[in-house]
Amino acid sequence: MGEYIVSARKYRPMSFDSVVGQSALTTTLKNAVKSGKLAHAYLFCGPRGVGKTTCARIFAKAINCLTPTEAGEACNHCESCEAFNDQRSYNIFELDAASNNSVENIKTLMDQTRIPPQVGKYKVFIIDEVHMLSTAAFNAFLKTLEEPPAHVIFILATTEKHKILPTILSRCQIYDFERMTVPGIIDHLKGVAEKEGIAYEEEALAVIAEKADGGMRDALSIFDQAASFAQGNLTYESVIADLNVLDSDNYFNIIDLAIENKVSDIMLLVNNIIAKGFDGGNLVNGLASHVRNVLMAKDESTLPLLEVSARQRERFKAQAQKCPTPFLYKALQVMNQCDIQYRASSNKRLLVELTLIQVAQITQPEDEPAAGRSPKSLKSLFRKLASPQPKPAQQVVGGEKTMARTTSATRTETIIALATASPNPANTATTTSLQTSSTPTANNTHRNAYGETEIAQLVLRLPTLNADRKKWEW
Ligand SMILES: [Zn+2]
């Protein structure tokens, strides 16, 4: 069995043409090689894992190649190229500024700039994470950068361009590396899977690409891990199980249920998801991204903004046709509110559930204001709880129905009145007479705001005057 090499290293691009997703930039670099018009310093900026160091190495090899191709690529078989390929070239120096950021490190490197190359034309100095250099190191470096020897080329790489001093920026040709797109990563992973003889489902690669968040190195590392877990057959199920990603079916289901106002079904689904160990906050955030995708899928012109596989795109399109745009706007708004409150919330699960209930209530028609004690929907209940409490003893709508609060409030007042007036022990009789006397207009549905026993208990808790009416007794 041969030595195992991780895919990120094994499939590291060796030429400009094999670099994925940076075509504009590699074309410019190839043209520079062809024309021989080279700057003294280059700055490669961009997120991690998008090919900054890889491009720097390819560039270093190409400008030192003794017989470059017409297209501006290295020939790969001259003396210099072979030295590069065997990693024994003396024309390339790499410094990782994250771990070697002292002024001594830079001075040692700058000493190397004085000696011209033996083979090839240029000595290339690649400084990775250049923003990590200490101030003293920066100053030492600036001295050489101002007037470098003709055979020296610096390539600086950084993930944080804003931390680079203007004095350095103004001396560099700046190249911004793009974040890789999901379809771009999927295409590359397909190629790798075919070379490795790994069977795959496109959906599975899409999950990996999404998880990689625009970085090819991350994508290849995740790919290796998932392929090892799935034992050479990358299915959608195996990948989501390995990466602990929530199946996107759940998001589609929640939105389908929300349009139909099926609150209890959503609650059961959420319970299942949380029971599997998924975080409620991530669930709401994932759902928000899902709703954003549905919104994008509503219009043909925004459809390309979906970074998903072709099959998923069709599913989003189908769901978008079912969802009214105001529903999507409102749902995003509600979930955004949840995201803001999530960190501070002491009952995170309740917040998640409330948020999803609210989403499920968006398309529900309004209840009649006189729905009373047993509202048809939870929506009106929440509204009542949130709104300022109405004054007691207020009759609502034509005397037919009485607000539950009003009923119980009136009843309590009557209980107090009667209990104070009647001597002990007449509680049971008082309670019975109360039911009819205090709520003459209430119909049967609303009369049972308090059960008989509860009223009995309530009455027992009230103070009464003793027999000679001189002293309150509890
Ligand atoms: Zn060559």
Residues whose N, C-alpha, C, O or C-beta is under 5 A from the ligand:
A	BS01	ZN	C65 L66 T67 A74 C75 N76 H77 C78 C81
